[in-house]
Each structure stands twice: as C-alpha cells, then as structure tokens.
C-alpha cells in the first residue's frame, strides 16, 4: 500500500503516543491527554498573538 508522507507522519506520532502512554491507567491517560490539549491550546494562542503583532507592524 502506498503511504503518503502525511500518513507516515501520523503513524510516527501514533507510535510516539503509544510509547509514552503504554502501561498508564485510564486516569493517567485522561490526565495525559488533558495536559497535552492544554499545551496545544497555549501554543495556538501564542501563534495567534504573534500573527497579530506581525499584521500590526
């Protein structure tokens, strides 16, 4: 089967997540994904602020 670079990247990320979370309890998994989501949210907000500054200047 042909695998695009995007599909390869997704598989790599899935493997990373699996390695980081294997052996975690359901509660630990929930906390892991909540913390990861909060981190992504903060990073997106920082990018938005940076883009606004670029537009203003």
mmCIF file of the N, C-alpha and C atoms, coordinates in Angstrom:
data_MODEL
# 
_entry.id   MODEL 
# 
loop_
_atom_site.group_PDB 
_atom_site.id 
_atom_site.type_symbol 
_atom_site.label_atom_id 
_atom_site.label_alt_id 
_atom_site.label_comp_id 
_atom_site.label_asym_id 
_atom_site.label_entity_id 
_atom_site.label_seq_id 
_atom_site.pdbx_PDB_ins_code 
_atom_site.Cartn_x 
_atom_site.Cartn_y 
_atom_site.Cartn_z 
_atom_site.occupancy 
_atom_site.B_iso_or_equiv 
_atom_site.pdbx_formal_charge 
_atom_site.auth_seq_id 
_atom_site.auth_comp_id 
_atom_site.auth_asym_id 
_atom_site.auth_atom_id 
_atom_site.pdbx_PDB_model_num 
ATOM 1   N N  . UNK A 1 1  ? 0.841  -1.182 0.000  1.00 0.00 ? 1  UNK A N  1 
ATOM 2   C CA . UNK A 1 1  ? 0.000  0.000  0.000  1.00 0.00 ? 1  UNK A CA 1 
ATOM 3   C C  . UNK A 1 1  ? 0.889  1.249  0.000  1.00 0.00 ? 1  UNK A C  1 
ATOM 4   N N  . UNK A 1 2  ? 0.506  2.217  -0.817 1.00 0.00 ? 2  UNK A N  1 
ATOM 5   C CA . UNK A 1 2  ? 1.235  3.476  -0.892 1.00 0.00 ? 2  UNK A CA 1 
ATOM 6   C C  . UNK A 1 2  ? 0.911  4.316  0.337  1.00 0.00 ? 2  UNK A C  1 
ATOM 7   N N  . UNK A 1 3  ? 1.939  4.867  0.932  1.00 0.00 ? 3  UNK A N  1 
ATOM 8   C CA . UNK A 1 3  ? 1.768  5.672  2.141  1.00 0.00 ? 3  UNK A CA 1 
ATOM 9   C C  . UNK A 1 3  ? 2.346  7.058  1.886  1.00 0.00 ? 3  UNK A C  1 
ATOM 10  N N  . UNK A 1 4  ? 1.502  8.071  1.978  1.00 0.00 ? 4  UNK A N  1 
ATOM 11  C CA . UNK A 1 4  ? 1.964  9.437  1.769  1.00 0.00 ? 4  UNK A CA 1 
ATOM 12  C C  . UNK A 1 4  ? 2.824  9.880  2.948  1.00 0.00 ? 4  UNK A C  1 
ATOM 13  N N  . UNK A 1 5  ? 3.511  10.984 2.760  1.00 0.00 ? 5  UNK A N  1 
ATOM 14  C CA . UNK A 1 5  ? 4.345  11.496 3.853  1.00 0.00 ? 5  UNK A CA 1 
ATOM 15  C C  . UNK A 1 5  ? 3.482  11.902 5.050  1.00 0.00 ? 5  UNK A C  1 
ATOM 16  N N  . UNK A 1 6  ? 2.281  12.398 4.785  1.00 0.00 ? 6  UNK A N  1 
ATOM 17  C CA . UNK A 1 6  ? 1.379  12.764 5.883  1.00 0.00 ? 6  UNK A CA 1 
ATOM 18  C C  . UNK A 1 6  ? 0.966  11.526 6.672  1.00 0.00 ? 6  UNK A C  1 
ATOM 19  N N  . UNK A 1 7  ? 0.686  10.433 5.960  1.00 0.00 ? 7  UNK A N  1 
ATOM 20  C CA . UNK A 1 7  ? 0.307  9.187  6.641  1.00 0.00 ? 7  UNK A CA 1 
ATOM 21  C C  . UNK A 1 7  ? 1.475  8.650  7.453  1.00 0.00 ? 7  UNK A C  1 
ATOM 22  N N  . UNK A 1 8  ? 2.675  8.754  6.910  1.00 0.00 ? 8  UNK A N  1 
ATOM 23  C CA . UNK A 1 8  ? 3.863  8.303  7.645  1.00 0.00 ? 8  UNK A CA 1 
ATOM 24  C C  . UNK A 1 8  ? 4.030  9.108  8.926  1.00 0.00 ? 8  UNK A C  1 
ATOM 25  N N  . UNK A 1 9  ? 3.810  10.417 8.816  1.00 0.00 ? 9  UNK A N  1 
ATOM 26  C CA . UNK A 1 9  ? 3.926  11.294 9.982  1.00 0.00 ? 9  UNK A CA 1 
ATOM 27  C C  . UNK A 1 9  ? 2.884  10.918 11.040 1.00 0.00 ? 9  UNK A C  1 
ATOM 28  N N  . UNK A 1 10 ? 1.655  10.660 10.610 1.00 0.00 ? 10 UNK A N  1 
ATOM 29  C CA . UNK A 1 10 ? 0.613  10.254 11.550 1.00 0.00 ? 10 UNK A CA 1 
ATOM 30  C C  . UNK A 1 10 ? 0.967  8.945  12.244 1.00 0.00 ? 10 UNK A C  1 
ATOM 31  N N  . UNK A 1 11 ? 1.488  7.990  11.497 1.00 0.00 ? 11 UNK A N  1 
ATOM 32  C CA . UNK A 1 11 ? 1.881  6.714  12.100 1.00 0.00 ? 11 UNK A CA 1 
ATOM 33  C C  . UNK A 1 11 ? 3.017  6.905  13.106 1.00 0.00 ? 11 UNK A C  1 
ATOM 34  N N  . UNK A 1 12 ? 3.949  7.783  12.776 1.00 0.00 ? 12 UNK A N  1 
ATOM 35  C CA . UNK A 1 12 ? 5.053  8.059  13.693 1.00 0.00 ? 12 UNK A CA 1 
ATOM 36  C C  . UNK A 1 12 ? 4.524  8.669  14.992 1.00 0.00 ? 12 UNK A C  1 
ATOM 37  N N  . UNK A 1 13 ? 3.602  9.605  14.859 1.00 0.00 ? 13 UNK A N  1 
ATOM 38  C CA . UNK A 1 13 ? 3.018  10.256 16.035 1.00 0.00 ? 13 UNK A CA 1 
ATOM 39  C C  . UNK A 1 13 ? 2.241  9.243  16.873 1.00 0.00 ? 13 UNK A C  1 
ATOM 40  N N  . UNK A 1 14 ? 1.477  8.371  16.204 1.00 0.00 ? 14 UNK A N  1 
ATOM 41  C CA . UNK A 1 14 ? 0.734  7.337  16.930 1.00 0.00 ? 14 UNK A CA 1 
ATOM 42  C C  . UNK A 1 14 ? 1.684  6.438  17.720 1.00 0.00 ? 14 UNK A C  1 
ATOM 43  N N  . UNK A 1 15 ? 2.783  6.067  17.103 1.00 0.00 ? 15 UNK A N  1 
ATOM 44  C CA . UNK A 1 15 ? 3.770  5.228  17.789 1.00 0.00 ? 15 UNK A CA 1 
ATOM 45  C C  . UNK A 1 15 ? 4.363  5.949  18.994 1.00 0.00 ? 15 UNK A C  1 
ATOM 46  N N  . UNK A 1 16 ? 4.661  7.249  18.823 1.00 0.00 ? 16 UNK A N  1 
ATOM 47  C CA . UNK A 1 16 ? 5.194  8.048  19.935 1.00 0.00 ? 16 UNK A CA 1 
ATOM 48  C C  . UNK A 1 16 ? 4.216  8.079  21.104 1.00 0.00 ? 16 UNK A C  1 
ATOM 49  N N  . UNK A 1 17 ? 2.949  8.349  20.787 1.00 0.00 ? 17 UNK A N  1 
ATOM 50  C CA . UNK A 1 17 ? 1.929  8.411  21.835 1.00 0.00 ? 17 UNK A CA 1 
ATOM 51  C C  . UNK A 1 17 ? 1.807  7.058  22.521 1.00 0.00 ? 17 UNK A C  1 
ATOM 52  N N  . UNK A 1 18 ? 1.818  5.991  21.733 1.00 0.00 ? 18 UNK A N  1 
ATOM 53  C CA . UNK A 1 18 ? 1.721  4.656  22.323 1.00 0.00 ? 18 UNK A CA 1 
ATOM 54  C C  . UNK A 1 18 ? 2.877  4.414  23.292 1.00 0.00 ? 18 UNK A C  1 
ATOM 55  N N  . UNK A 1 19 ? 4.095  4.743  22.860 1.00 0.00 ? 19 UNK A N  1 
ATOM 56  C CA . UNK A 1 19 ? 5.264  4.509  23.709 1.00 0.00 ? 19 UNK A CA 1 
ATOM 57  C C  . UNK A 1 19 ? 5.196  5.336  24.991 1.00 0.00 ? 19 UNK A C  1 
ATOM 58  N N  . UNK A 1 20 ? 4.690  6.569  24.881 1.00 0.00 ? 20 UNK A N  1 
ATOM 59  C CA . UNK A 1 20 ? 4.600  7.442  26.055 1.00 0.00 ? 20 UNK A CA 1 
ATOM 60  C C  . UNK A 1 20 ? 3.509  7.002  27.024 1.00 0.00 ? 20 UNK A C  1 
ATOM 61  N N  . UNK A 1 21 ? 2.471  6.346  26.502 1.00 0.00 ? 21 UNK A N  1 
ATOM 62  C CA . UNK A 1 21 ? 1.305  6.065  27.338 1.00 0.00 ? 21 UNK A CA 1 
ATOM 63  C C  . UNK A 1 21 ? 1.113  4.594  27.690 1.00 0.00 ? 21 UNK A C  1 
ATOM 64  N N  . UNK A 1 22 ? 1.912  3.718  27.114 1.00 0.00 ? 22 UNK A N  1 
ATOM 65  C CA . UNK A 1 22 ? 1.684  2.298  27.416 1.00 0.00 ? 22 UNK A CA 1 
ATOM 66  C C  . UNK A 1 22 ? 1.898  2.054  28.905 1.00 0.00 ? 22 UNK A C  1 
ATOM 67  N N  . UNK A 1 23 ? 1.029  1.268  29.455 1.00 0.00 ? 23 UNK A N  1 
ATOM 68  C CA . UNK A 1 23 ? 1.111  0.974  30.876 1.00 0.00 ? 23 UNK A CA 1 
ATOM 69  C C  . UNK A 1 23 ? 0.407  1.977  31.770 1.00 0.00 ? 23 UNK A C  1 
ATOM 70  N N  . UNK A 1 24 ? -0.124 3.060  31.192 1.00 0.00 ? 24 UNK A N  1 
ATOM 71  C CA . UNK A 1 24 ? -0.836 4.047  32.009 1.00 0.00 ? 24 UNK A CA 1 
ATOM 72  C C  . UNK A 1 24 ? -2.225 3.530  32.359 1.00 0.00 ? 24 UNK A C  1 
ATOM 73  N N  . UNK A 1 25 ? -2.688 3.945  33.512 1.00 0.00 ? 25 UNK A N  1 
ATOM 74  C CA . UNK A 1 25 ? -4.063 3.635  33.907 1.00 0.00 ? 25 UNK A CA 1 
ATOM 75  C C  . UNK A 1 25 ? -5.008 4.542  33.114 1.00 0.00 ? 25 UNK A C  1 
ATOM 76  N N  . UNK A 1 26 ? -6.298 4.209  33.070 1.00 0.00 ? 26 UNK A N  1 
ATOM 77  C CA . UNK A 1 26 ? -7.247 5.094  32.379 1.00 0.00 ? 26 UNK A CA 1 
ATOM 78  C C  . UNK A 1 26 ? -7.201 6.530  32.909 1.00 0.00 ? 26 UNK A C  1 
ATOM 79  N N  . UNK A 1 27 ? -7.051 6.682  34.208 1.00 0.00 ? 27 UNK A N  1 
ATOM 80  C CA . UNK A 1 27 ? -6.982 8.023  34.798 1.00 0.00 ? 27 UNK A CA 1 
ATOM 81  C C  . UNK A 1 27 ? -5.732 8.764  34.333 1.00 0.00 ? 27 UNK A C  1 
ATOM 82  N N  . UNK A 1 28 ? -4.620 8.051  34.265 1.00 0.00 ? 28 UNK A N  1 
ATOM 83  C CA . UNK A 1 28 ? -3.372 8.666  33.793 1.00 0.00 ? 28 UNK A CA 1 
ATOM 84  C C  . UNK A 1 28 ? -3.485 9.057  32.325 1.00 0.00 ? 28 UNK A C  1 
ATOM 85  N N  . UNK A 1 29 ? -4.156 8.218  31.528 1.00 0.00 ? 29 UNK A N  1 
ATOM 86  C CA . UNK A 1 29 ? -4.357 8.543  30.111 1.00 0.00 ? 29 UNK A CA 1 
ATOM 87  C C  . UNK A 1 29 ? -5.182 9.813  29.956 1.00 0.00 ? 29 UNK A C  1 
ATOM 88  N N  . UNK A 1 30 ? -6.242 9.912  30.732 1.00 0.00 ? 30 UNK A N  1 
ATOM 89  C CA . UNK A 1 30 ? -7.084 11.109 30.672 1.00 0.00 ? 30 UNK A CA 1 
ATOM 90  C C  . UNK A 1 30 ? -6.269 12.340 31.025 1.00 0.00 ? 30 UNK A C  1 
ATOM 91  N N  . UNK A 1 31 ? -5.494 12.261 32.102 1.00 0.00 ? 31 UNK A N  1 
ATOM 92  C CA . UNK A 1 31 ? -4.661 13.395 32.514 1.00 0.00 ? 31 UNK A CA 1 
ATOM 93  C C  . UNK A 1 31 ? -3.640 13.732 31.431 1.00 0.00 ? 31 UNK A C  1 
ATOM 94  N N  . UNK A 1 32 ? -3.031 12.713 30.813 1.00 0.00 ? 32 UNK A N  1 
ATOM 95  C CA . UNK A 1 32 ? -2.045 12.917 29.744 1.00 0.00 ? 32 UNK A CA 1 
ATOM 96  C C  . UNK A 1 32 ? -2.662 13.708 28.591 1.00 0.00 ? 32 UNK A C  1 
ATOM 97  N N  . UNK A 1 33 ? -3.853 13.275 28.136 1.00 0.00 ? 33 UNK A N  1 
ATOM 98  C CA . UNK A 1 33 ? -4.475 13.948 27.001 1.00 0.00 ? 33 UNK A CA 1 
ATOM 99  C C  . UNK A 1 33 ? -5.002 15.329 27.370 1.00 0.00 ? 33 UNK A C  1 
ATOM 100 N N  . UNK A 1 34 ? -5.481 15.506 28.593 1.00 0.00 ? 34 UNK A N  1 
ATOM 101 C CA . UNK A 1 34 ? -5.915 16.838 29.027 1.00 0.00 ? 34 UNK A CA 1 
ATOM 102 C C  . UNK A 1 34 ? -4.738 17.803 29.057 1.00 0.00 ? 34 UNK A C  1 
ATOM 103 N N  . UNK A 1 35 ? -3.615 17.373 29.617 1.00 0.00 ? 35 UNK A N  1 
ATOM 104 C CA . UNK A 1 35 ? -2.431 18.230 29.694 1.00 0.00 ? 35 UNK A CA 1 
ATOM 105 C C  . UNK A 1 35 ? -1.881 18.533 28.305 1.00 0.00 ? 35 UNK A C  1 
ATOM 106 N N  . UNK A 1 36 ? -1.891 17.533 27.435 1.00 0.00 ? 36 UNK A N  1 
ATOM 107 C CA . UNK A 1 36 ? -1.410 17.741 26.072 1.00 0.00 ? 36 UNK A CA 1 
ATOM 108 C C  . UNK A 1 36 ? -2.304 18.736 25.341 1.00 0.00 ? 36 UNK A C  1 
ATOM 109 N N  . UNK A 1 37 ? -3.620 18.605 25.515 1.00 0.00 ? 37 UNK A N  1 
ATOM 110 C CA . UNK A 1 37 ? -4.559 19.524 24.867 1.00 0.00 ? 37 UNK A CA 1 
ATOM 111 C C  . UNK A 1 37 ? -4.359 20.955 25.366 1.00 0.00 ? 37 UNK A C  1 
ATOM 112 N N  . UNK A 1 38 ? -4.136 21.116 26.666 1.00 0.00 ? 38 UNK A N  1 
ATOM 113 C CA . UNK A 1 38 ? -3.898 22.455 27.217 1.00 0.00 ? 38 UNK A CA 1 
ATOM 114 C C  . UNK A 1 38 ? -2.615 23.058 26.651 1.00 0.00 ? 38 UNK A C  1 
ATOM 115 N N  . UNK A 1 39 ? -1.593 22.225 26.503 1.00 0.00 ? 39 UNK A N  1 
ATOM 116 C CA . UNK A 1 39 ? -0.328 22.697 25.947 1.00 0.00 ? 39 UNK A CA 1 
ATOM 117 C C  . UNK A 1 39 ? -0.522 23.163 24.503 1.00 0.00 ? 39 UNK A C  1 
ATOM 118 N N  . UNK A 1 40 ? -1.246 22.397 23.721 1.00 0.00 ? 40 UNK A N  1 
ATOM 119 C CA . UNK A 1 40 ? -1.504 22.764 22.328 1.00 0.00 ? 40 UNK A CA 1 
ATOM 120 C C  . UNK A 1 40 ? -2.311 24.056 22.269 1.00 0.00 ? 40 UNK A C  1 
ATOM 121 N N  . UNK A 1 41 ? -3.294 24.181 23.147 1.00 0.00 ? 41 UNK A N  1 
ATOM 122 C CA . UNK A 1 41 ? -4.114 25.388 23.193 1.00 0.00 ? 41 UNK A CA 1 
ATOM 123 C C  . UNK A 1 41 ? -3.258 26.624 23.485 1.00 0.00 ? 41 UNK A C  1 
ATOM 124 N N  . UNK A 1 42 ? -2.336 26.505 24.449 1.00 0.00 ? 42 UNK A N  1 
ATOM 125 C CA . UNK A 1 42 ? -1.438 27.628 24.770 1.00 0.00 ? 42 UNK A CA 1 
ATOM 126 C C  . UNK A 1 42 ? -0.556 27.978 23.573 1.00 0.00 ? 42 UNK A C  1 
ATOM 127 N N  . UNK A 1 43 ? -0.027 26.950 22.907 1.00 0.00 ? 43 UNK A N  1 
ATOM 128 C CA . UNK A 1 43 ? 0.834  27.191 21.749 1.00 0.00 ? 43 UNK A CA 1 
ATOM 129 C C  . UNK A 1 43 ? 0.066  27.881 20.627 1.00 0.00 ? 43 UNK A C  1 
ATOM 130 N N  . UNK A 1 44 ? -1.190 27.486 20.398 1.00 0.00 ? 44 UNK A N  1 
ATOM 131 C CA . UNK A 1 44 ? -2.002 28.130 19.366 1.00 0.00 ? 44 UNK A CA 1 
ATOM 132 C C  . UNK A 1 44 ? -2.277 29.588 19.714 1.00 0.00 ? 44 UNK A C  1 
ATOM 133 N N  . UNK A 1 45 ? -2.559 29.867 20.982 1.00 0.00 ? 45 UNK A N  1 
ATOM 134 C CA . UNK A 1 45 ? -2.790 31.248 21.413 1.00 0.00 ? 45 UNK A CA 1 
ATOM 135 C C  . UNK A 1 45 ? -1.543 32.102 21.186 1.00 0.00 ? 45 UNK A C  1 
ATOM 136 N N  . UNK A 1 46 ? -0.373 31.548 21.491 1.00 0.00 ? 46 UNK A N  1 
ATOM 137 C CA . UNK A 1 46 ? 0.876  32.276 21.269 1.00 0.00 ? 46 UNK A CA 1 
ATOM 138 C C  . UNK A 1 46 ? 1.076  32.564 19.786 1.00 0.00 ? 46 UNK A C  1 
ATOM 139 N N  . UNK A 1 47 ? 0.758  31.600 18.937 1.00 0.00 ? 47 UNK A N  1 
ATOM 140 C CA . UNK A 1 47 ? 0.885  31.811 17.493 1.00 0.00 ? 47 UNK A CA 1 
ATOM 141 C C  . UNK A 1 47 ? -0.072 32.893 17.010 1.00 0.00 ? 47 UNK A C  1 
ATOM 142 N N  . UNK A 1 48 ? -1.303 32.905 17.537 1.00 0.00 ? 48 UNK A N  1 
ATOM 143 C CA . UNK A 1 48 ? -2.270 33.933 17.161 1.00 0.00 ? 48 UNK A CA 1 
ATOM 144 C C  . UNK A 1 48 ? -1.749 35.316 17.537 1.00 0.00 ? 48 UNK A C  1 
ATOM 145 N N  . UNK A 1 49 ? -1.215 35.433 18.760 1.00 0.00 ? 49 UNK A N  1 
ATOM 146 C CA . UNK A 1 49 ? -0.681 36.716 19.214 1.00 0.00 ? 49 UNK A CA 1 
ATOM 147 C C  . UNK A 1 49 ? 0.476  37.157 18.333 1.00 0.00 ? 49 UNK A C  1 
ATOM 148 N N  . UNK A 1 50 ? 1.332  36.222 17.978 1.00 0.00 ? 50 UNK A N  1 
ATOM 149 C CA . UNK A 1 50 ? 2.479  36.529 17.132 1.00 0.00 ? 50 UNK A CA 1 
ATOM 150 C C  . UNK A 1 50 ? 2.014  37.009 15.759 1.00 0.00 ? 50 UNK A C  1 
ATOM 151 N N  . UNK A 1 51 ? 1.016  36.348 15.204 1.00 0.00 ? 51 UNK A N  1 
ATOM 152 C CA . UNK A 1 51 ? 0.490  36.737 13.893 1.00 0.00 ? 51 UNK A CA 1 
ATOM 153 C C  . UNK A 1 51 ? -0.126 38.127 13.951 1.00 0.00 ? 51 UNK A C  1 
ATOM 154 N N  . UNK A 1 52 ? -0.862 38.429 15.035 1.00 0.00 ? 52 UNK A N  1 
ATOM 155 C CA . UNK A 1 52 ? -1.469 39.750 15.176 1.00 0.00 ? 52 UNK A CA 1 
ATOM 156 C C  . UNK A 1 52 ? -0.393 40.826 15.219 1.00 0.00 ? 52 UNK A C  1 
ATOM 157 N N  . UNK A 1 53 ? 0.700  40.564 15.940 1.00 0.00 ? 53 UNK A N  1 
ATOM 158 C CA . UNK A 1 53 ? 1.790  41.534 16.027 1.00 0.00 ? 53 UNK A CA 1 
ATOM 159 C C  . UNK A 1 53 ? 2.401  41.769 14.654 1.00 0.00 ? 53 UNK A C  1 
ATOM 160 N N  . UNK A 1 54 ? 2.540  40.709 13.861 1.00 0.00 ? 54 UNK A N  1 
ATOM 161 C CA . UNK A 1 54 ? 3.113  40.843 12.525 1.00 0.00 ? 54 UNK A CA 1 
ATOM 162 C C  . UNK A 1 54 ? 2.206  41.678 11.633 1.00 0.00 ? 54 UNK A C  1 
ATOM 163 N N  . UNK A 1 55 ? 0.901  41.509 11.759 1.00 0.00 ? 55 UNK A N  1 
ATOM 164 C CA . UNK A 1 55 ? -0.053 42.251 10.940 1.00 0.00 ? 55 UNK A CA 1 
ATOM 165 C C  . UNK A 1 55 ? -0.043 43.720 11.328 1.00 0.00 ? 55 UNK A C  1 
ATOM 166 N N  . UNK A 1 56 ? 0.051  44.009 12.622 1.00 0.00 ? 56 UNK A N  1 
ATOM 167 C CA . UNK A 1 56 ? 0.033  45.388 13.110 1.00 0.00 ? 56 UNK A CA 1 
ATOM 168 C C  . UNK A 1 56 ? 1.281  46.139 12.668 1.00 0.00 ? 56 UNK A C  1 
ATOM 169 N N  . UNK A 1 57 ? 2.413  45.487 12.644 1.00 0.00 ? 57 UNK A N  1 
ATOM 170 C CA . UNK A 1 57 ? 3.669  46.173 12.321 1.00 0.00 ? 57 UNK A CA 1 
ATOM 171 C C  . UNK A 1 57 ? 3.791  46.475 10.888 1.00 0.00 ? 57 UNK A C  1 
# 
